[in-house]
Amino acid sequence: MSVTPTPLQQIDDPLLSSYGVELFIKRDDLSHPDIGGNKWRKLKYNLLLARRQRYETILSFGGAYSNHLYALAAAGRVCGFSTVGVVRGEAPAVLSSTLAFARAAGMQLHFVDRETYRLRDEPAFIAELHRRFGRVLILPEGGSNELALPGCSEIIAELDLQTEARYDYVVCPTGTGGTLAGLIQGLRGTKNALGIAVLRNAAQLESRIRELLQHAGAPDLRNWSVIAGYEHGGYAKVTPELLAFVADFERRTKAPLEYIYSGKMMFALYDMIRTGQIPRGARVVALHTGGLQGKASMDEKYAHLHAEASRIVVS
Ligand SMILES: *Cc1c(COP(=O)(O)O)cnc(C)c1O
């Protein structure tokens, strides 16, 4: 069912050649035809646990555009689990395309106000969810628990086979840190892992990643960093520069990006290459974590910025 190994696509770009850097995109957006992206990697071992422990229902949390709820709903349908999405905010008159998909896939949507949503990791709230929904397996927001790591570390095993382990950096966009932690675990101290922060949480992120690695028995690895400064204003925020970069990159390379994760990652990577933070001679693998299904609604939301972006010349 999974499509592994996911394709490794070399990016043919004179700009990269001029800096002596080789860049590959590992197309994990294609990791599963219905689920896709890093959320499928993170769910895999959680789904196996759910099956082993005979859970019928899996519950998790997310916002109106959550790729995690999207993937969980799809996974529930494909693997035969009922799913519940606890959604941040009051029920809207019109569902986002993400939530409409989730509901169509059979997910029960349970809207809670923002204040309540903040309690999502509190034992009292969890107990209430258990009372309400019965015996459910509860996964944290974004799916980044300890069982998310082995699924993501399999990306490294694939990559090593695909490249004969000839690469120096693996780079991913980072939200909650589960994916980066899994990549770090897979690298076992070799090469370098870089996580591009997509929201302003870099300090918290580092300690969360350390915590996840500690639980996974790999606490002392130092070959990784979280890169801050490329958030473009914060989570799901964009700038005309980002929109222009994404449009230019897609036109020149034919590789699809979205704005919240892969666009910010690639923008950061090009900047780091230009400024020498990624040295000449480096072979870099950028992980495409998916999320392309949300792009159409982003394009609508940012239509007013696209006009401005179209006047920016990307060098
Ligand atoms: C959730 C998500 C991420 C972030 O992954 P974390 O494990 O939370 O750091 C990156 N890219 C996409 C497309 C996502 O949906």
The ligand as a Tripos MOL2 file, in Angstrom:
@<TRIPOS>MOLECULE
LIG
   15    15     1     0     0
SMALL
NO_CHARGES

@<TRIPOS>ATOM
      1 C1          3.0380   18.3470    9.9090 C.3       1 LIG1
      2 C2          3.8680   18.6980    8.7610 C.ar      1 LIG1
      3 C3          5.2360   19.0260    8.9140 C.ar      1 LIG1
      4 C4          5.8930   19.1380   10.2600 C.3       1 LIG1
      5 O1          6.2560   17.9020   10.7930 O.3       1 LIG1
      6 P1          6.6650   17.8010   12.3270 P.3       1 LIG1
      7 O2          6.9250   16.3640   12.5380 O.co2     1 LIG1
      8 O3          5.4680   18.2810   13.1030 O.co2     1 LIG1
      9 O4          7.8170   18.6700   12.5810 O.co2     1 LIG1
     10 C5          5.9720   19.2870    7.7840 C.ar      1 LIG1
     11 N1          5.4030   19.2570    6.5510 N.ar      1 LIG1
     12 C6          4.1030   18.9750    6.3720 C.ar      1 LIG1
     13 C7          3.5520   18.9970    4.9910 C.3       1 LIG1
     14 C8          3.2920   18.6790    7.4630 C.ar      1 LIG1
     15 O5          2.0050   18.4040    7.2590 O.3       1 LIG1
@<TRIPOS>BOND
     1     1     2 1
     2     2     3 ar
     3     2    14 ar
     4     3     4 1
     5     3    10 ar
     6     4     5 1
     7     5     6 1
     8     6     7 2
     9     6     8 1
    10     6     9 1
    11    10    11 ar
    12    11    12 ar
    13    12    13 1
    14    12    14 ar
    15    14    15 1
@<TRIPOS>SUBSTRUCTURE
     1 LIG1         1 GROUP 0 **** ****
